[in-house]
Amino acid sequence: MALKINEECIGCGTCVDTCPMGAIVESGDIYTITDECTECRACVDSCPVNAIVD
């Protein structure tokens, strides 16, 4: 199941810095998880507001 960033995202960028694959990109104030994601869940564990979900 693919990971997604939901509306709870506060735009802090922690997930971008944490992702070992560089699979999270910022476009303005929106963050998106790309197809490069291996679902390692590093971003899920690092998100301070639990905005990354299955």
C-alpha positions in Angstrom: 0.0 0.0 0.0 1.4 3.4 -1.0 2.2 6.1 1.6 0.5 9.4 1.3 0.9 12.8 3.0 -2.5 14.0 4.3 -3.9 17.4 5.1 -2.4 17.3 8.6 1.0 18.2 7.1 2.4 21.3 8.6 5.1 21.7 5.9 8.1 21.3 8.3 10.2 19.3 5.8 11.3 16.7 8.3 10.1 13.9 6.0 12.2 15.3 3.1 15.3 15.3 5.3 14.6 11.8 6.6 13.8 9.9 3.4 16.8 7.8 2.4 15.5 7.5 -1.2 14.9 11.3 -1.7 11.3 10.2 -2.6 9.5 13.2 -1.0 9.4 16.4 -3.0 8.2 19.9 -2.2 6.1 21.9 -4.6 5.3 25.2 -2.9 3.7 24.3 0.4 2.7 20.8 -0.8 4.8 17.7 -0.2 4.4 14.6 -2.4 5.7 11.1 -2.1 7.0 9.9 -5.5 7.3 6.5 -7.1 10.9 6.2 -5.8 9.4 5.4 -2.3 10.3 1.9 -1.0 7.9 2.2 1.9 10.7 2.0 4.5 8.5 4.2 6.8 11.4 6.5 7.9 9.2 9.4 7.0 6.2 8.0 9.0 8.4 7.6 12.1 9.8 11.1 11.8 6.6 13.1 11.1 5.8 15.2 14.2 2.1 15.4 13.4 1.5 11.8 12.0 0.6 13.2 8.6 2.0 10.3 6.5 -0.4 7.4 6.3 -1.0 4.2 4.4 
